Amino acid sequence: MTMMEKKTDVNKLNWYIAFVKSNQERKAAEVLSRMGQEYYLPIQREVHRWSDRNKIVERLVIPRLLFIRCRECDRIPLKEKVWQICGYMSNGGPYNPSIVRDIEMDTFRAMVEHSGRNVSMASRPLAVGDRVRITSGPLTGYECELVSIDGTRCLAVRLGVLGTATMDLALDTVEKVG
């Protein structure tokens, strides 16, 4: 690797997974927003029904976690500036942070924001299944992995060591890739 390639890698923007203090996810997002820092806090709206009323509630898809897109050299200073951030997920030590690839983050965001179905996280490893492309609905064109969890067919997007985001699936809306 040449010196120029190494410098390019250091300046590359990556998605890092930040641990946030309990119930401080929205506050951390607000601070990052004021700083002009790119972040993603996955929130979905759900309708909660009671016998006398319905209410739309915002639900954190992954409590106590926040995705931050920055350069490696900015990761630690951000933790020092935003007191709500406790640390970052890593692959075996502070000098080997977990990174979510841009394509995975784009697909995950589309699942959360446009699917109309609840997204949940499966932290256990999933069996490798068929790669599928969604053929209809708001997620048309995205590629995911077809998995089965507790006997239910799902679409899955791996988010590195964090785990896998899953969503219920109608088989008539996907086609096998390759």
C-alpha positions as CSV (number, residue, x, y, z in Angstrom):
1,M,0.0,0.0,0.0
2,T,1.5,3.4,-1.0
3,M,1.4,6.4,1.3
4,M,-1.2,8.0,-1.0
5,E,-3.6,5.0,-0.6
6,K,-3.2,5.0,3.1
7,K,-4.0,8.7,3.3
8,T,-7.1,8.2,1.2
9,D,-8.3,5.4,3.6
10,V,-7.8,7.7,6.6
11,N,-9.9,10.4,5.0
12,K,-12.7,8.0,3.9
13,L,-16.0,8.5,5.5
14,N,-17.3,5.3,7.2
15,W,-20.4,4.4,9.2
16,Y,-19.4,3.6,12.8
17,I,-21.8,2.1,15.4
18,A,-21.8,4.3,18.6
19,F,-23.0,3.1,22.0
20,V,-25.2,5.8,23.6
21,K,-26.2,6.2,27.3
22,S,-29.6,4.8,28.1
23,N,-32.5,7.0,26.9
24,Q,-30.1,9.5,25.4
25,E,-30.3,8.5,21.7
26,R,-32.4,11.5,20.6
27,K,-30.4,13.9,22.6
28,A,-27.1,12.6,21.1
29,A,-28.7,12.9,17.6
30,E,-29.7,16.5,18.4
31,V,-26.2,17.4,19.5
32,L,-24.7,15.7,16.4
33,S,-27.2,17.6,14.2
34,R,-26.2,21.0,15.7
35,M,-22.5,20.1,15.0
36,G,-23.4,19.4,11.4
37,Q,-22.3,15.8,11.8
38,E,-23.9,13.0,9.7
39,Y,-25.6,10.4,11.7
40,Y,-28.5,8.0,11.5
41,L,-30.9,7.1,14.3
42,P,-33.3,4.4,13.1
43,I,-36.8,5.2,14.3
44,Q,-40.1,3.7,13.1
45,R,-43.6,4.9,13.7
46,E,-46.1,2.4,15.1
47,V,-49.8,2.7,15.8
48,H,-50.6,1.6,19.4
49,R,-54.2,0.7,19.8
50,W,-56.2,0.9,23.1
51,S,-59.9,0.2,23.6
52,D,-60.6,4.0,23.6
53,R,-58.0,5.4,21.2
54,N,-55.1,4.9,18.7
55,K,-51.8,6.7,19.1
56,I,-48.8,6.9,16.8
57,V,-45.6,6.2,18.7
58,E,-42.0,6.5,17.6
59,R,-40.0,3.3,18.3
60,L,-36.2,3.1,18.3
61,V,-35.3,0.1,16.1
62,I,-32.0,-0.4,18.0
63,P,-32.1,1.1,21.5
64,R,-28.8,2.6,22.8
65,L,-27.1,2.7,19.4
66,L,-26.6,5.4,16.8
67,F,-24.8,5.3,13.5
68,I,-22.2,8.0,12.8
69,R,-20.6,8.7,9.5
70,C,-17.2,10.3,9.9
71,R,-13.5,9.8,9.2
72,E,-11.5,7.5,11.5
73,C,-9.6,10.4,13.0
74,D,-12.8,12.2,13.9
75,R,-14.4,9.2,15.7
76,I,-12.8,9.6,19.1
77,P,-13.0,13.4,19.3
78,L,-16.7,13.1,18.6
79,K,-17.1,10.8,21.6
80,E,-15.3,13.4,23.7
81,K,-17.6,16.2,22.5
82,V,-20.9,14.4,22.8
83,W,-21.2,13.2,26.4
84,Q,-24.1,10.8,25.5
85,I,-21.8,8.6,23.5
86,C,-20.1,5.9,25.6
87,G,-18.0,4.3,23.0
88,Y,-18.0,2.4,19.6
89,M,-18.6,-1.1,18.7
90,S,-15.4,-2.8,17.7
91,N,-14.0,-6.0,16.2
92,G,-11.7,-6.9,19.1
93,G,-10.3,-3.7,20.6
94,P,-10.5,0.1,20.4
95,Y,-8.2,0.3,17.3
96,N,-10.3,-2.0,15.2
97,P,-13.8,-0.3,15.0
98,S,-16.8,-2.0,13.4
99,I,-17.7,-0.4,10.1
100,V,-21.1,-0.7,8.3
101,R,-20.6,-0.5,4.6
102,D,-22.4,2.3,2.7
103,I,-24.5,-0.2,0.6
104,E,-25.6,-2.0,3.8
105,M,-26.5,1.3,5.5
106,D,-28.5,2.5,2.4
107,T,-30.5,-0.8,2.4
108,F,-31.1,-0.7,6.1
109,R,-32.3,2.9,5.9
110,A,-34.7,2.0,3.1
111,M,-36.1,-0.9,5.2
112,V,-36.6,1.4,8.2
113,E,-38.0,4.4,6.4
114,H,-39.9,3.1,3.4
115,S,-41.0,-0.5,4.0
116,G,-44.2,0.1,6.0
117,R,-43.4,-3.0,8.1
118,N,-41.7,-3.2,11.5
119,V,-37.9,-3.9,11.3
120,S,-36.4,-5.9,14.1
121,M,-32.8,-6.9,14.9
122,A,-31.6,-10.5,15.1
123,S,-28.3,-10.5,17.0
124,R,-27.7,-14.3,16.6
125,P,-25.9,-15.3,13.4
126,L,-28.2,-16.2,10.5
127,A,-27.7,-19.1,8.1
128,V,-26.5,-17.9,4.7
129,G,-29.4,-18.0,2.3
130,D,-30.3,-16.9,-1.2
131,R,-29.6,-13.4,-2.3
132,V,-32.9,-11.9,-3.5
133,R,-33.9,-8.7,-5.2
134,I,-37.1,-7.0,-4.2
135,T,-39.4,-6.7,-7.3
136,S,-42.3,-4.7,-6.0
137,G,-43.2,-2.1,-3.4
138,P,-41.2,0.8,-2.0
139,L,-38.0,-1.3,-1.7
140,T,-38.0,-2.3,-5.4
141,G,-34.5,-3.0,-6.7
142,Y,-32.8,-3.5,-3.3
143,E,-30.9,-6.8,-2.7
144,C,-31.1,-8.6,0.5
145,E,-30.6,-12.1,2.0
146,L,-33.5,-14.5,2.3
147,V,-33.5,-16.1,5.8
148,S,-35.9,-18.0,8.0
149,I,-36.3,-17.0,11.6
150,D,-38.6,-19.1,13.9
151,G,-40.2,-20.6,10.7
152,T,-41.0,-17.2,9.2
153,R,-39.4,-16.1,5.9
154,C,-37.7,-12.7,6.2
155,L,-35.4,-10.3,4.4
156,A,-32.2,-9.6,6.1
157,V,-29.5,-6.9,5.9
158,R,-26.3,-7.6,7.7
159,L,-24.9,-4.7,9.7
160,G,-21.5,-6.1,10.5
161,V,-20.9,-7.3,14.0
162,L,-24.0,-5.5,15.2
163,G,-26.2,-8.2,13.8
164,T,-28.9,-8.4,11.2
165,A,-31.9,-6.2,10.5
166,T,-34.9,-8.3,9.4
167,M,-38.3,-7.7,8.0
168,D,-41.3,-10.0,7.2
169,L,-41.5,-11.0,3.6
170,A,-44.1,-11.8,1.0
171,L,-42.4,-14.3,-1.4
172,D,-44.2,-12.9,-4.4
173,T,-42.3,-9.6,-4.1
174,V,-38.7,-11.0,-4.6
175,E,-36.7,-12.8,-7.2
176,K,-33.5,-14.8,-6.8
177,V,-30.3,-13.1,-7.8
178,G,-27.7,-15.1,-9.8
